[in-house]
Structure formats: C-alpha cells, structure tokens
Amino acid sequence: MKTATRREFLKTAAAAIGMPVIVPARVLGKNAPSNRVTMGCIGVGGMGMRDLRAAMANEDVQIIAACDPVSASDQYGHWFKDGWQGPWFGRISAKNIVEDHYAKQAGRDDFKCCDAYADYRELLARDDIDAVTVVTPDHWHAPITIAAARAGKDIYCEKPLSLTIAEGRAMVNAVRQNGRILQTGTHRRSFPSARFLCELIRNGRIGKIKKIYVEIGKNHRVGPRDGWQPQPVPEWLDYDMWLGPAPWALYHKDRCLYSFRFISDYSGGNVTNLGAHMIDLVQWATGHDGSGPVEVEDLGGVFPTHALFDVADPARFRCRYSDGTSFECHTGERFAYVKFEGTDGWLAFDDRIYASDDRLLQDKIGPDEIHLYESDDHMRNFIDCVKSRREPAAPVEIGHSSAAVCHLGNIAMTLKARLKWDPAAEQFSGPGAEAANRMLVRSYRKPWVL
C-alpha cells in the first residue's frame, strides 16, 4: 500500500471526522507518532509566537497546546508582527494561528486541534505532549523548565536561561536527573557565520587573544519615573499568574510584555538580554563553554534609582578567565556586537563577520583543525535531538554558564566591586564574597518555590 504523506492524511482525516487524530504509524510512515514531536508552547508573546511558528514549520511537529496568562491582545503592540491580522499575542491568538495553519494544510476552513491554557501546570499534566517551548519573562524560566523536566518533557527555553545562578544550577540538575533534552535559545549557535568566527579564533587565525569587547544596546524603552501611578489590570491579563514567583507589585502597562526586561524583579536588563548572545560567543570562541571567569569587576555600571526601570543602564564590567583571557562588556550605540583583538589581527561579529584582513573571511578550516558543533537551524536542531537524544547545539550546561557570566556582571556592578569567582563551586570568595553570594539566589513569592 502506498504510504500517505502527513498532509494527505490530515486532509483526508479532517474531512472524515472534522478534527486531527493520533495517527497510526502504518499510515504516516516517517511522520508517524513514534517520529512526530507533539509540542506545547508556554509563553506566546512576540518571541514566543516566533518560536511557535519556527516549530510549526516542521512537518514532523504538531502544536497541540498554547499557554499564556495573556488571553489575546495587541493593545500595546510588539516588536514582532508577521502578517497575522491580530491580536498578535496571547494563548487565544496562538490557538487561532495554529488552527489556521493546520486548516490550510488540511484544505478546510475550520480545524480544531490546539488547546489554550492560562496555567502552564495544566499543559504539563498532559501525557500526549513530548516537548515544550518556554518563552516567558526570565523570572519564569526556571520554575517552568524544572516542572517540565520532571513531567518528562523536552524543553526549548529562551535565553537568558535563568534569572539567578542558583536557578541555572537547579535547571541543569532537573534536566540531567530526568534525562531530558534542553536547547537554550541562544540561536546564534546555529548561525554558520558565528560558528565560522569561533572556529577561526579557536584555530589561531588572529593569534593570541589580547582584548575582547562586548557591546550591548541601550535600554530602548523609557519607563515612568518616580510618582508613577498604578493602572487597572486589563481584562485580558491574569496578572497574578504573570507575576508568579516575583514579588507582588502594583500593575503598570510598562511592567509587563516586552518592558519586563528593564525591571530587575523579572530580568537582568540588556546585560542578560543581549549579553546572553554575545557573551555566549565569547565563551564559545575562547573555549570556556560550561565554565566561566575567575574574576569579575565593575567598571562603572549605573542603576537608575528614580524610575520603574531599574536595571543597569549604562552597564560596564570586566571578566577575567583563569588562562588570562578577559573581556569587557559595556553599553554602546550598537545593538549587539563583539570584537576579538589578537596578536595577528582582529575579528568582529554583529550577525555578520568583520575582519582586519578580508582574506580571513575566505579561509578554510582544515580537516584536522577544531570544528565546532554544526547546526544551521536552532529549532530544527532541537527537534532532531528530541528524536535522536543527541545533545543539541546549546544544551543546558552551556546555557547556564553563559547566563551565569551575565549575572556575575550584574552582581559586580550592583556591589560596585571586584570579586573572585569559582566557576566549579559557583561561589564567590575573598573580599565582598558574603554580600555577593547572597545575590546568587532570590526568594520566591508564596506559594511558588524553586
């Protein structure tokens, strides 16, 4: 009997019974349930919707659930819109986008196949979900990821992996103890250009590294100053669930959605937002994956004290590794940029590679030289690893260690200190260590626990 394609089968099944079904292996062949990844998407705002679409574009993936404390809204707009007629974010919007996608595949006007939840625990309780995306504000990454790992789900978690270093370690432990696959959303690990940059550096094309500069963009939204007034919680938002483990706070529209990243209760600012990408490349290019620096020093970071937004702006700090390699991270005019200066030239990256000599960009990495993990599609790499159980391009330890470096910078700037760090023990030592170690973990609002 001829093996049907997934699209042909869905069209026939939908016409027959009006909804998608769990399809027997003998019908779908390569897209049979044993080979298909069923996915739930937790957090479906701008980046969450983008990750949802990236997953849904793969024919061996079926999105069957979406979760967000936002029901459906476009009230405040968002940085990412892609032609959908709106509302652009929220669980009902995600449900509609998913069902519209599968309806078009099936050749139908109506196709009910995606459930919507306000509480991620209801989604994780389903035993028909293989994997989840976690694309929430940073303060939710650890609780949801740990719960997902314990529920037997594989996880695509956006960067920065954690809000604190203690959270990151707990995430590593949960993923490993439960035998899960986790891909960190540092998607430049799947840029061929970023991989080539790091291979050139690892193979000595610019000689010995002398200086590394990381530049991150300024906070590009302006929140209210002292004297701001609370606002009514919109009907489309479950605000208590949005806050979750974070401290209770009065609602303001600039507290939620994209602006959360400029408030320290929920994020580490652009140090963790943009730095998570560029500092991750520093770790990759210099061979410090899964480890970290031994010293971090404040170079004059400034924290606003009279505004809702309270993260470092501008930021400026330095990290030094045990082999003498160091980098400086600072706020600048460029969005996200890293430059490596060596004894024999320099290389820089901002999603394109720049070089002191264009001939570097035509170079080839020889068969006996260092070759780094190869991936050119971050979501596809995750799906392949869910099926093969191979380690993905940005596994949990790498996501944790890269985020931890960002947290170290924020701690040093907060304390205006130069601190000694043990990346194996994940503890500070020496002068200032007591205060710094207290900042490795945060208390959760009851009833939430880490």
N, C-alpha and C positions, 0 to 999 in steps of 0.2 A: 504494500500500500504506500502511495506517495506520502512523504512527511509534509504536513502543513506548516507554513510559516506562522509565526506568532500573530502577525497582523491578519492573515487569512482566517486563522482560528477565532480570534477575538471578534471579527466581523460576523462570522457565522454564529458563534455562541451568543453574541449580543442580540442578533436578530431572532434567535430561537427563544431565549429566556429573559432578555432585557437587562442583563447585568453580567459583570465578569464573574468567572468561577475559578476555583482551583483546578488547574488543567492537568490531566494525567500525562505522565512522561511519554507514553507511546504516541501521543498526538503532537506535542510541541518539540520533541527532539532536543536540539541544543538549548532551547528556551524552556525546557520542562521545569517543573517546580524544583527538582534537585539542582538545577543550574541557574534558576532565576532567583534574584535577590528581591525580597519584599521589603519595603522601606517605609519608615515613618519619619516625618520631618518635624523637629521640635524647634520652634523659632522660625517664623516665616515672614520676617520683615524684608528689607532690601536685599542684604546679602543672603538671608535665609531663602528667599524666593529664587535668587540666582543659583544657589546650590541645589535647590529643589529641581529647577529646570535642567541643570547640568546632569543630575542623576536620572531624571525622567527621559532625557535624550537617548539613553542606552536601552536597547530593546530587551535586554535581559534583566531589567529593573522594573518593578511595578510599585509605584507610590500608592499606599492604601490608607494612610492616615497623616493628618497635619495637626499640629498643636501650637497654640499661642494664646497668651492672655488677652491679646487684641483680637476682636472678632473680625471686623473688616473696616478699614478706614483709609482715606487718603487726605485727611484733614490738614496734616502738616507737610504733606509731600515727602519725598525721599530722594536720595541721590541716584537711585536705580529704578528706572522705568523702561519697559521694553515693548510697548505697543499694546499690552493688555489694557482694556478700556476702563479698568479700575472698579472698585478700590484696589490699590496696588499691594496692600499687605494685610496680614491677619489670617486666622485659620479658615474663615469662610471664603476669603479671596483665594487662598491656596487650594481649598477643596474645589472651587469653581474652575481654577486654572487646570488642575489635574484632570478633572472630569471632562473638561472641554478638550484637552489633549487626547484622552483615550476615546472620546466620542468621535473625534475626527479620524482617528486610526480605524475605528470600527465602522465608519460611514453612517453614524447615527447623529441625531440632534440631541439625544438625551442618554447619558451613560453614568449611572450612579456607582461609584467604586471607591470613594475616598471618605473616610470618617473624619470629623473635626472635634478636637478636644481643647478645653481651656487648661486642663491639668495634665501634665506630662505623665503622671503616675498611671493614669488610665490607659494611655497609649502603651507604656512599657509593660503593662499587665497582659497584653495580647501575646499569645504564643505563635501567632502567624506572621510576626514581624521579625525579620532577620537582622536588620541594621537600622540605625537612626542617624540623622544629621542633628547636630546640636549647634544652633546658630542664634544664640541668645546673648543678652548683655553678659559681660565677663563674669559677674558675680554668680551667675547660674551655671557656668560651665562645669565646675567640679561636682556639685550635688547631682546634676542630671547625668553626667558621664559615669559617675560611680554607680548610681542606681541602674543605668543601662547595662553596665558591665555585669553587675550582679544578676540582672534579669536575662543574661545570656545574649545580649545584642552586641553586634559590632558597631563601631562609632566613628563618624566623621565629625570631629569637633573643630570649630573655627578657632583661629588664633585671636589673641594670645590664649594658650591652653588654660591658664589659671589666673586667679586674682591674687593669690599668695603662693609662696614657695611651699608651704605646708600642704596646700590644696594640690599642687602639682605632684608632690610625692605621693599623696593619697590616691591620686588618679593613676599614677604608674602602678602602684600596688594593686588596685582594683582590677585594672586591665590584665595584668600578668597573672594574678591569682585566679581569675576567671577564664583565662585562655582566650581573650578577645583580641580582635584586630582594631587598632585605633589609628586613624590618619589625622594628623594635625593640619589645619587649613592654611599652612604656610605654603601657598600654591606655587611660589617661585621655585620650590624644589622640583617642580615639574616644568620649568622653563628651560628648554635646551640652551638658551643663552646664559642663564645663571649657572647651569651645570658646567658649561664650557669655561666661563670665567673662573669658577672654583678649581677646575682641572688645570687650567693654565697656572694658577697660583700654586696649587699643590705640587705641580711638577717643575716648579722653579723658574718659570719663564720670565719673571721680573726680579729674580734673585732673592736675596734675603729681605723679608719684610721689615721696613723701617717705621712706617707710620700707617695707621688706618683711621679714616674719618667716616663717621656715620652722620648723615644729616637727615633730620625729620622735619616735616612741615609744622607750621604754627597751628594752634587751635583755630580752626577756621569758622567757628561759630561764637557769637558773643552772647553769653547768658546774662540774666538780670543781676544787678548789683545789690548791695545792702538795701533793705527796705522793700524787697520784692514781696508780693502778696500771693498767698496760695490761691489756687484756682479750683473750680469744681472738677471732679474726676469725670471724664467723658463716659458716656454710656457704653461705648464700645471697648472699654478697658477694664479688666479685672486687676485693679491696682495693687491689692494686697498680694495677689499671686505674682505680679510683676516684681514687687519688692522682694518677696521670698525671704532669703536669709539676711538680706541687707537691713540696716537699722530703719525703724519707722521714720518717715519723713512726710511732710505735707506735700501735696501734689502741685506741680507746675509743669506746663507743657514742655519746658526745656529740660526737665529732669529725665524724660523718657525718650523712647525711639532713638534716633542716631545720637542725640546730645548726651546720652548716658555716659559716653566715653570721656567726657570732660569733668566728671564728678568722681571723686576718689572712693566713694562707697561702692561704686559699680565697676570701676576701671582704673587703669594706671595712666590715662591720657595718651597722647601720641607716643610717649616712650614705649608703651606696650602695644599700641595700635599699629604704628608704622615701624617702630623699632623691632617689633616681633619679626618683621620680614628682613630688614637689613642686618640686624644683629644675628639673626639666624644664618645669613650668608657669611658673616664674619666667622661664626663657629664652623660652618661647613668648609670654607676656604682655608682656614688655618688648622684644620684637623682637631678641633676641640668639641666635636659633636658628643653629646651625652655627658660633658664635663662642664667646666666653667672657669672663670677667672679666680685668682687668689687674692686680689685686692680691688677695691672699688673706691673711687674718690669723687666727692662733689667738687665741681669746678664753677659753681655759682648759679645753680638752678634756682628759679624764683617761683614761689607758690602764691597765687592771689589769696588775699585774706578778707576781701570785702565783696564777695560775689558767690553766686551759686556754683559756678565752675571753679574748682579749687585744685586742679592738677597742675603739675609743673609747666610753666609757660612764661619765659623760655626755659628749656631744660639744658643742662650741660654737666656731663660727668665723664670719668675715665675709668676703664677697666684694664687690669694687667693680669696676664696668664703666667703660669709657673715657668714657661720656657722663655719669658721675656717679651713675648708679643703683647702689644697693648692697642687699644682703640679708644678714640674719643667720640662721644655722641653729643650732638648739640642741635638745637632748634635753628632752622635756617629758612631760606626762601624756597628751596627745592622740596618737593613733596616727600620723596624717599630716595636716598642716594647713598652710595658707599664708594669710597676710593681707597685703593691699596697702593701705597708707595713702596717700591723696593729698590735695592741697590742697582738694578738694571732696567728700571723703567716703572711705569705705573699702569694700573687698570682701574676702571671705574664702572659703575652699573647703576642704572635707574630704570630697568627693564630693557635697556639697550646696553651693550658693552662699548666703552670708550677706552682708548689705549694711547700711550705715549708714542707708539710706533704702530701704524696700521698693519704692518706685517705680522704683528702678534695675532691679529684677528683672522689671519689666513693660516695660522699654524695648525698642525695636526697632533693629536695625542697618540703616541705610538702604542703598539700592542703590549709592550712590556712596562708601560708607564701606569700611573694611578688613574683608574677610571672610576667615576662616582656613579651612584645609583641612577639608573636611566629610566625616566618617565617623562612623557610629554603631555599628559592629561591627568590632573590630580584626582578628579573624581573617578575617572576610568581606572586609574591605578588602585584606588581604594576598592572598587567593585571587584577587580581581578583578584585582589588579595583576600577579600572576603571569601571568594570561591576557592582559591588555592591555599589559603592560610599562610602565604608568604608575607614577610614583613613589608609594609608599604614604604613609600618614599620619605614620609615624615612620621615615624612611629612615636609612641607616647613618650619614650625617654628623650628623644630629640626635641619634641615639642615642649616638654617640661624644662629641659636645660636651657633652651633659647629664651623661653618666657622668664625663667629664673634670673637670667642676666639683666633683663629689663627691670625686674623687681629690685634687684640689687642697686641699680642706678637710682630708682625712686627712693629707696631707703637711705642711701648715702646723701642724696640731695635734701631729703626731709630733715636728717640729723646734721646736715652741713659738716660731714665728717669724712675722714679717710679710714676705711675699715678693712680688716683682714678677713678673708672668707675661705672656708674649707669646702670645696665643691663635692667631696666624697661624703663628708659628715653632714653637709648642708647646715653649717653653723658658723657664726662669726666668732672671732677670738680677739684678744687684745683690747686696747682702749676703745671704749664705746660699744663693746660687744653686748653688754647686758641690754641696753636700750634697743640695739639693732635686732637681737634675737627675739625680742618681744614683737617685732614687726613681721616676723615670718608667718604668723597666723593671725586670724581675726575671729572674734566671737560672732556666732550666728544668732539671729533673732529667733526666739522660740516660735514654733516647735521644731525649726529646722536644725539639723546637725550635720557635721561633716562626716 
